[in-house]
Amino acid sequence: MKKIQILFFLLIGLAGGAFAQTKPQLTAVIKTPTVQCEECKGRIEKYMSHEDGIVKINVDYKKKTTTVTYLTDRTNIENIKAMIANVGYDADDVTAEPDAYKRLPICCKKPEDGGGKKN
């Protein structure tokens, strides 16, 4: 009987420890109005997937939004917007970093700068 009780408490302890390990996550949708094509999508997703605290990222260039799931104890929404700006794209109220924007291929630049899809 004593072995069963010990095993029972051990299982409860392990289960409680597993729940305590859960990291707090948030998902945010960021407006990325300068994202124009599949190449833009790939560039942002590749860069952001290696950043600390980013769990999941999906860029929808048709809706011009970026959905990011992140660990709140490692990063925050302002850091994420700054990361997107460092790739060369606007993110909500954060403007693209000028040098990064200059390095983008012409198809990924704003239409007023001669970029965008060619029809």
N, C-alpha and C positions, 0 to 999 in steps of 0.2 A: 504494500500500500504506500509506503514511504517513497519508493522509487517512482511510482505513478505521480505522486504529488510533486516531486522534484522535476520530473519530466514536464509536467503541466506548467509549472512556474518558469521553467527554462523556455518553453515555447512561447509563453506570454511575453517574456522578456525580449526574446528575439523579434517577435512581431512588433512590439512597442518600439524597439530600436530601429526597425525598418521604417516606421512611420516618422520617427524623429529625424531621419536622414533626408526626408523630402525637402528639396530646396524651393523657396518661394519663387514662382514664375509669374510673369505678366505677359500679355500679348497686346501689342499696340499696332495701330494702323497709321502709317505716316504718309502724307501726301508727297509724292515725288513727281511734280509736274513736268520736269525736264527729261524724264525717262521716255524714250521714244521707240525702242526696238528690242529685239531678242538679244542683241549684243550688249545693250545697256543692262538688261536683266541679268545676263551672265556675269558681267563685270561686277555689279553690286553684290550679287549672291556669292560669288567666289571670294571677294574681299572680306565680306562680313562673316562668312562661315568659319573663318579662322580666328575671329575676335573672341576674346575671353568674355564669357557670360552669354553669348548668343547661342540659343538652343535651336532655333529654326527661323529661316527667313524665306519669304516668297515675294518676288517683285511681279506685279501685274502691270505691264506697260500699257495695256489697253485702257485700264481704269486709272492709270497713273498713281498707283498706291503701292506701298511696301508694307507687308505684314511681318512683324518681328515678334518672336517669343524669346524672352530673355530672363536670366536669373537676376532678381532684384538685389541680391547681396553682392553681385559682381559688376553690374553696370546699371545705367539708368537711361531714360528716354533722351535726355539731352546729349549724352555721350553717343548714343546711337545715331541721332541726327547729325552730329559732328562727324562721325565715321562716314556716313553717306556723303556729306559735303566734301570730305577729304578724297572721295573717289571721283568727284567732279560734278555732282548732281545736287540740285536744291532739295531740301527736306523740310517740309512745313515752313517754318519761319527762318530757317538757317539757309543762307545762300551758299552755293557751291564755292569751294576754294578755287580762286582764280587760276593758279598754276596747274591744278589737276584738271580743271575745265579745258584749258588750252591743250592739254595732252590727249583729250578725247578724239576719236576719229570723227570725221566730218558728219557721218550719219547720226552720231550721238549728240551733236550740238543743237542748240536752239534754232528754229527756223529763221529767226531774225539775224542769225550769224551764218546763214547759208547751209544749215544742217537740216536734219529731218529726212523722212522718206522721200525718195524720188519717184514721181508717178510718170 
